[in-house]
Amino acid sequence: MNVLDALRARRSVRGFRSEPVPHETLRAIFAAAQCAPSWCNIQPWRVVVTSGEATQRLTRALCEAATTSPPSPDFAWPGEFPEPYNTHRRECGRALYTAMNVARTDAQGRHRAWMRNYEAFDAPHVAIVSVDRRLGPYAFLDLGCWLQSLMLAAWEQGVACCAQASLSTHPSVLRAALAIPDDEGVVFGLAIGFEDAAVPANACRTGRADVDANVRFVG
Ligand SMILES: Cc1cc2nc3c(=O)[nH]c(=O)nc-3n(C[C@H](O)[C@H](O)[C@H](O)COP(=O)(O)O)c2cc1C
């Protein structure tokens, strides 16, 4: 698969088969993502990857925390999304809830759909990504380069992912379970595994604006 094919085909997967990804494959994917560029090559992504019982323990603890305590992420989430971002956000939500057959007015259904995040959509592996708190916003850019590199490398290997900001809402749980040091802030997580095509959420497809909506070519 070439890079353009992977870029066009990759999508977020939110329902996984239980079988684990072989360790050599997981390692190869994370090793490929090490090629991501970063400012002065500082390589600031810090990642813990769970398998087996460690994934079960983590998702159980996250579900418990999400039902008993409010979100308290290390880095503030965006508040309001002005236009045109809010329209994109709503279209994304509509695509997902339509695939899951959850009506806009079904508050319980939407809550259950949100809670699937904390189950990591039944993925056999979870990756938690943190960054040294002393680094500024450009380190987040580096993490973004790493994230897309990882997701494309995974897709090429037949392994599916969903990047999840939702996994950052209860960092104290992650610190306790995964020995993440206090001087690192948790930024996001990923669910990783083999896609279960029978899960309705995996019928979700998102669109993109035309390139001219985002890019001006000058000269
Ligand atoms: C940094 C980041 C955080 C995300 N957090 C979540 C999340 O918490 N839950 C979720 O279901 N999807 C999450 N997503 C997936 C996006 O919703 C998805 O990438 C977007 O809708 C585009 O769809 P696609 O990935 O299928 O192309 C996240 C994506 C990124 C890049």
The ligand as a MOL file (V3000), in Angstrom:
LIG
                    3D

  0  0  0     0  0            999 V3000
M  V30 BEGIN CTAB
M  V30 COUNTS 31 33 0 0 0
M  V30 BEGIN ATOM
M  V30 1 C -6.5810 13.8900 18.5820 0
M  V30 2 C -7.8310 13.0950 18.2360 0
M  V30 3 C -8.7240 12.7520 19.2410 0
M  V30 4 C -9.8570 11.9830 18.9560 0
M  V30 5 N -10.6780 11.5890 19.9760 0
M  V30 6 C -11.7160 10.7370 19.7180 0
M  V30 7 C -12.4760 10.1970 20.7890 0
M  V30 8 O -12.2540 10.4720 21.9690 0
M  V30 9 N -13.4770 9.3350 20.4780 0
M  V30 10 C -13.7550 8.9670 19.1850 0
M  V30 11 O -14.6830 8.1690 18.9740 0
M  V30 12 N -13.0360 9.4710 18.1500 0
M  V30 13 C -12.0190 10.3280 18.3820 0
M  V30 14 N -11.2290 10.7920 17.3650 0
M  V30 15 C -11.5040 10.3500 15.9850 0
M  V30 16 C -12.1400 11.4570 15.1520 0
M  V30 17 O -13.4950 11.5900 15.4960 0
M  V30 18 C -11.9690 11.1040 13.6620 0
M  V30 19 O -10.6010 11.0830 13.3410 0
M  V30 20 C -12.6680 12.0900 12.7540 0
M  V30 21 O -14.0640 12.0800 12.9610 0
M  V30 22 C -12.3880 11.7750 11.2810 0
M  V30 23 O -12.8140 10.4620 10.9740 0
M  V30 24 P -11.8070 9.3600 10.4300 0
M  V30 25 O -10.7050 9.1950 11.4270 0
M  V30 26 O -12.6320 8.1000 10.2990 0
M  V30 27 O -11.2610 9.8370 9.1190 0
M  V30 28 C -10.1020 11.5770 17.6130 0
M  V30 29 C -9.2150 11.9400 16.6000 0
M  V30 30 C -8.0890 12.6870 16.9030 0
M  V30 31 C -7.1130 13.0220 15.7890 0
M  V30 END ATOM
M  V30 BEGIN BOND
M  V30 1 1 1 2
M  V30 2 1 2 3
M  V30 3 2 2 30
M  V30 4 2 3 4
M  V30 5 1 4 5
M  V30 6 1 4 28
M  V30 7 2 5 6
M  V30 8 1 6 7
M  V30 9 1 6 13
M  V30 10 2 7 8
M  V30 11 1 7 9
M  V30 12 1 9 10
M  V30 13 2 10 11
M  V30 14 1 10 12
M  V30 15 2 12 13
M  V30 16 1 13 14
M  V30 17 1 14 15
M  V30 18 1 14 28
M  V30 19 1 15 16
M  V30 20 1 16 17
M  V30 21 1 16 18
M  V30 22 1 18 19
M  V30 23 1 18 20
M  V30 24 1 20 21
M  V30 25 1 20 22
M  V30 26 1 22 23
M  V30 27 1 23 24
M  V30 28 2 24 25
M  V30 29 1 24 26
M  V30 30 1 24 27
M  V30 31 2 28 29
M  V30 32 1 29 30
M  V30 33 1 30 31
M  V30 END BOND
M  V30 END CTAB
M  END
